[in-house]
Amino acid sequence: MKSIYKFVAAQRDSYRSDTIEITEGYDFSQYETLRTVELYDNDRFISGNKDDLDREKPFFNIVSFRKNVATRATDLDTKDVQIQSGRITKTSYAETFLLNLKSRNWMTLAGFATFLNRMGATRAKYGGVLVKKTEQDGELGIHVVAWLNAITDQVDIRNS
């Protein structure tokens, strides 16, 4: 059991300290990029908010406006989710109609609208979204994973 903890600690340390070479002369660190996004979103400089003479440095936030515009421009609502039949038969219209009603009921009970809003805000802020599906007491749960709490493979996030 102790080796699992060592493995996880080694992966965490590697994620925070290692970089990947995108091209010659350009090293990329996902951890540092996410840290920079978080700092800029909260009106903080990477080097700290005080200068050499211990004075407060002004931060002109040009990030939040663009993030808010992108969130609103790509907003999805539950009304945008529609199920359509791939085949046309006598009963396909009724089946699709009933499935749409059932899915709308599930979206209301599961808080799917809130999930879509969180997903849109996260995508606008970080440029992508990680989603986790869970099952608890037979119920499906869908959650947006916080990028700051995730340790991923910087080369291939999707398949890692």
C-alpha positions as CSV (number, residue, x, y, z in Angstrom):
1,M,0.0,0.0,0.0
2,K,2.9,2.4,0.7
3,S,4.1,2.1,-2.9
4,I,0.8,3.5,-4.2
5,Y,1.3,6.7,-2.1
6,K,4.9,7.0,-3.3
7,F,3.8,6.5,-6.9
8,V,1.1,9.2,-6.6
9,A,3.5,11.6,-4.8
10,A,6.1,11.0,-7.6
11,Q,3.5,11.7,-10.3
12,R,2.4,14.9,-8.5
13,D,6.0,16.1,-8.2
14,S,6.8,15.3,-11.8
15,Y,3.6,17.1,-13.0
16,R,4.6,20.2,-11.1
17,S,8.3,20.3,-12.0
18,D,8.6,18.7,-15.5
19,T,8.1,20.4,-18.8
20,I,7.6,19.1,-22.3
21,E,9.4,20.5,-25.3
22,I,6.9,21.8,-27.8
23,T,9.6,22.9,-30.2
24,E,13.2,23.8,-29.9
25,G,13.5,26.6,-27.4
26,Y,9.9,26.4,-26.1
27,D,9.2,24.3,-23.0
28,F,5.7,24.0,-21.8
29,S,4.4,23.2,-18.3
30,Q,0.7,22.6,-17.9
31,Y,0.9,23.2,-14.1
32,E,2.5,26.7,-14.6
33,T,0.0,27.6,-17.3
34,L,-2.9,26.7,-15.1
35,R,-1.3,28.6,-12.2
36,T,-0.9,31.6,-14.5
37,V,-4.6,31.4,-15.6
38,E,-5.7,31.3,-12.0
39,L,-3.5,34.2,-10.9
40,Y,-4.6,36.4,-13.8
41,D,-8.2,35.6,-13.3
42,N,-7.9,36.7,-9.6
43,D,-5.9,40.0,-10.5
44,R,-2.5,38.7,-9.3
45,F,0.9,38.9,-10.9
46,I,3.1,35.8,-11.2
47,S,5.9,37.7,-9.4
48,G,3.6,39.0,-6.7
49,N,1.5,42.2,-6.3
50,K,4.2,44.3,-4.7
51,D,7.2,45.9,-6.5
52,D,10.8,46.2,-5.3
53,L,9.9,49.2,-3.1
54,D,7.0,47.3,-1.5
55,R,4.3,49.3,-3.3
56,E,1.2,47.7,-4.7
57,K,1.4,47.2,-8.5
58,P,-1.8,48.0,-10.4
59,F,-3.2,45.0,-12.3
60,F,-5.2,45.8,-15.4
61,N,-7.4,42.7,-15.9
62,I,-7.9,42.2,-19.6
63,V,-8.8,38.5,-19.1
64,S,-12.1,38.5,-17.2
65,F,-14.0,40.5,-19.9
66,R,-12.9,38.0,-22.6
67,K,-13.7,35.1,-20.4
68,N,-17.2,36.4,-19.8
69,V,-17.8,37.1,-23.4
70,A,-16.7,33.6,-24.4
71,T,-18.9,32.1,-21.7
72,R,-22.0,33.9,-22.9
73,A,-21.2,33.3,-26.6
74,T,-21.0,29.5,-26.2
75,D,-23.7,29.1,-23.5
76,L,-25.7,25.9,-23.8
77,D,-29.1,25.4,-22.2
78,T,-31.2,22.4,-21.5
79,K,-33.6,23.6,-24.2
80,D,-30.7,23.1,-26.7
81,V,-30.5,19.4,-25.9
82,Q,-32.8,17.5,-28.3
83,I,-33.0,13.8,-29.1
84,Q,-33.8,13.0,-32.7
85,S,-34.5,9.6,-34.3
86,G,-32.1,8.3,-36.9
87,R,-34.8,6.2,-38.5
88,I,-38.2,7.2,-39.6
89,T,-41.0,4.7,-38.7
90,K,-44.6,5.0,-37.6
91,T,-43.6,4.9,-33.9
92,S,-40.3,6.8,-34.1
93,Y,-41.9,10.2,-33.6
94,A,-43.8,9.1,-30.5
95,E,-40.7,7.3,-29.1
96,T,-38.5,10.4,-29.7
97,F,-41.1,12.7,-28.1
98,L,-41.4,10.5,-25.0
99,L,-37.6,10.2,-24.7
100,N,-37.3,14.0,-25.0
101,L,-39.8,14.4,-22.1
102,K,-38.0,11.8,-20.0
103,S,-34.6,13.5,-20.7
104,R,-36.0,16.9,-19.8
105,N,-37.3,15.5,-16.5
106,W,-33.9,13.9,-15.8
107,M,-32.1,17.2,-16.6
108,T,-34.3,19.0,-14.1
109,L,-33.8,16.5,-11.4
110,A,-30.0,16.1,-12.0
111,G,-29.3,19.9,-12.1
112,F,-28.0,19.5,-15.7
113,A,-28.5,23.2,-16.4
114,T,-26.1,24.1,-13.6
115,F,-23.6,21.5,-14.9
116,L,-23.8,23.1,-18.4
117,N,-23.2,26.6,-17.0
118,R,-20.1,25.3,-15.0
119,M,-18.9,23.5,-18.1
120,G,-19.1,26.7,-20.2
121,A,-17.4,28.9,-17.6
122,T,-14.6,26.3,-17.1
123,R,-14.0,25.9,-20.9
124,A,-13.9,29.7,-21.4
125,K,-11.4,30.1,-18.5
126,Y,-9.0,27.2,-19.2
127,G,-9.7,26.4,-22.8
128,G,-11.0,22.9,-22.1
129,V,-13.2,20.9,-19.7
130,L,-12.7,17.7,-17.8
131,V,-15.9,15.9,-16.9
132,K,-16.3,13.0,-14.5
133,K,-19.2,10.6,-14.5
134,T,-20.2,8.9,-11.3
135,E,-22.8,6.6,-10.1
136,Q,-24.1,6.9,-6.6
137,D,-27.1,4.9,-5.3
138,G,-28.0,4.0,-8.8
139,E,-28.1,7.6,-9.9
140,L,-25.9,9.1,-12.6
141,G,-23.8,12.1,-11.6
142,I,-21.9,14.4,-13.9
143,H,-19.3,16.8,-12.5
144,V,-16.9,19.3,-13.9
145,V,-13.4,18.5,-12.6
146,A,-11.4,21.4,-11.3
147,W,-8.2,21.8,-13.4
148,L,-6.2,22.7,-10.3
149,N,-7.1,19.4,-8.7
150,A,-6.2,17.3,-11.7
151,I,-2.9,15.7,-12.6
152,T,-2.8,14.7,-16.2
153,D,-0.3,13.6,-18.9
154,Q,0.7,16.9,-20.5
155,V,1.2,15.3,-23.9
156,D,-2.1,13.4,-24.2
157,I,-4.7,14.5,-21.6
158,R,-7.6,12.6,-23.2
159,N,-5.9,9.1,-23.2
160,S,-3.9,9.4,-20.0
